[in-house]
């Protein structure tokens, strides 16, 4: 129990790796763990694509904003929300295929997230480290082209994995008082918790960057959310058959 809890509670994003390959046995075990993630209504709406092609890695690195670890990591997986297999199955059973509701996008994204977390935790149990790559959504049309994704699929995230060659430390998380509410959403917990959390995260970034960054979580989030982000995602989803009714 302690080992499992420690794996969960000592997470840190690893972006630098030793030049050591991840064995095929481990890779297959990661996928085995992903397969056993919880899934709403047993739909299992995900597919995992291991990217080994050098040129594809380079292209994906550029799409993610030049994150060099996408190209350099010993193992790079892309987790895709996948309803295409369900379309094939419905055609087999001569059944209509209703994929217009926003609910299907949510279910697919949740299935992917659960499977990806299972894979990451299993990787860590082998001494690997990793980082989730949301930048895979910077240009979904191009990612779909690179990975030959059919209709009714969409990439959700990538994961870089390898044996760690750094120890960056953990970023402070929200205090439990902000996260856990009782019987109702308690807005006062948010108001009371943000300021001390701002001070804690500001001190963390100052230490990590040796004074080059001092903005805390709140200032960073205000900057992050003060402009539209990845506006092409909605267009891509509609192009893929999710009309978001």
N, C-alpha and C positions, 0 to 999 in steps of 0.2 A: 504493500500500500504506500509506504513512504517513498519508494523509488518512483512510482507512478506520479504521486503528488509533486515530488521534486522536479520531474521532467516538465510538468505543466507550469509550475511556479517559478522556474529559473529560466524561462524563455528570454532570449535576446536574439536580435537579428544579426546573422553572420554573413558578411559580404566578401570576405577574403578567405581563400582556401589553400590548403597544401596541395601540391601536385601529386595527388594520390587518387587513383581511380576508385569509384564505388563499384563493388563487385556486383555481378549479375544476380547473385543470390540475394543480396540486400535489396536491389531494385525490385525484384519480384516480391519480396516480403513487404515492401512499402505499398505496392499495388494490392497485395492481399489485405493489408490493413485498410486501405481505402475502400475496398470492396465491402467491408463489414461495417462501414459507417451507417448510422441511422438514415432512413430515407422515407420521406412522406409517402404514404400509401404504397410503399414498396416500388415506386416508379424508377428509382436509380437513374436519375436524369443527369448523368455525367459520363464523360470520357476523358481519359488521361493520354496526352501525347508526349512521348519522350523525344526531345529534339537533339539529334546528334550531328546533323548536317552542318558543316562549318559555315557555309554561306547563309543558311537560314538563321543560325545563331547570330551572325553579324547583323543581319537585317532586323531581327527582333531586338537586338541591343539598341539600334538606332531608334526604333519605334518607342522603346521604353525611356527615351531621353538620354541615351548614351550610358546606361548603367552597364559598365564593363563586366560586372560579374555575371550578367546574362550570357555573355560570350565565353567567359573564362571558367565558370563553375564546372566541376567534373560532371555534374548531373543537372539537367534543366528539364523540368516537366511543365506542361501547360494543362491546366484543368479547364475543361470545356463543359458548359451546360449543354446537354444533348437530348433533344426530343426527336431527333431524326430517326433513331432506332424505333421509337414509338410509332412514328408515321409508317415505317416499313411494316411494323407489326399490325397496325390497324388496316392497312391495305390487304395484308394476308387474311384478315378476318372479315374483310369487306365491311368495315365500320368507318363512320365519318371520323374526321380528325379535327377536333376543336382546339385550336391553339391561339386564339385571339386574345384571351383574357390575360390581364396583368399577373394574375395569380400564378400562371405557368412560369413566368419569368422569375418570380420570387421563389417558387419551389425549386427550379433549376439552380438558382444561385445558392440557395441554402444547401441543397444536396452536394454541390461542388465544395462549398466551404467545409462541410462536415468531413467529406472524403479527404480533402486537402489537409485538414488538421490531423486526421488519423495518420496520414502519410508522414507529416512532419514530426509528430511525436514518436512514431516508430523509427524514423531516421535518427532522432536524437538518442533513442535507446541504443543505437549502434555507435554512438560517439560522433555522429555527423551534426553539422549545424546548417542553418538555412535562413532564407529570407523570402517572404512573399513578394511577388512582383505585380502590383496593381497597374503599373505602367503598360502592361500588355493591352490595356483598353484605350491607349492613346490614339490608335488608328485601327479600329476593329475590322474595317473592310480589308486593309492590307494584311492583317494577321490572318484573316479568313482565307485570303488568297495564298499566303505562304504555306498555310497548313491544310489547304484543300478542304475547308470546312463546308459541309452541305447546308441547305436550308434547315431552319429550326434548331440551329446550334449557335452558341456564342461563347467566346473565351471570357472567363471570369478572372483568372489570375495565373501567374506562373510561379514556380518555386525553384530557386537555386539551392543546390545542396552539395555539400562536400565536407571534408574534414577541416575543422576550423583552424585558421592561422591568425586569429585575433581574439581578443577578449574585450569587447567594447563596453561591457557593463549593461545593466538593465535600465531602461527608461522608467521613471516613476509612473505608476498607474493612479487612477482616481482612488481616493480613499474609500473604504467600504461604506462609509456613511453616505457617500454620494451615489454609490452603485445600488445599495440595498434599501428599498423602501418597504413600508409595512401597510398593506391593505389599500393604499392609494399612492398616487404620485405626489411626493412631497417637494414642492418647489423650493421651500426654505432650505432644504438640504443642499440643493444646487448652489443657491446664493451664498450660503455659509461655507461651502467647500471649495469654491473656485479660487478665492484669494490665497489661502495657504497652499493650494496645489500650484498656483502660479509661482509662488516663491520657491517651492521645492523644485519644480521643473526648470526654472530660471537658473538656480544654483547648479542643477545637473548639467545643463548645456554649457554653462560657464566653465565648469571643471573639465568636461569632455573636450571642449574646443580651446582650452587654455585662454579663455577670455575673449575669443573671437565672436562668440554668440552668447547673448545674455537674455534673449527673449524667452519667456516661458510658454507653456502650453496655450494659454488664452490668447496671447499676442500672436502666436504662430497660427492658431485656428482662425482668428479674426482675419488675418491676411489670406489664409487658405480659402476661406469661404466668402470673400468679398467680391468674387467674380465668378461667372459661369465656368463650369468645368466639363470637359469631354462632351460637348453638345452633340457630337456625332453619334453618341451611343444610342439615343432614341431613334435616329434615322436608320442606323444599322439594324436594330432590333426589328423595326418595321419591315426593312428589306428582307430580313430573315424569316418573316412570317408571323412575328409577334406584333399585332396591331395595337395592343395595350388598351383594349376597351375597358 
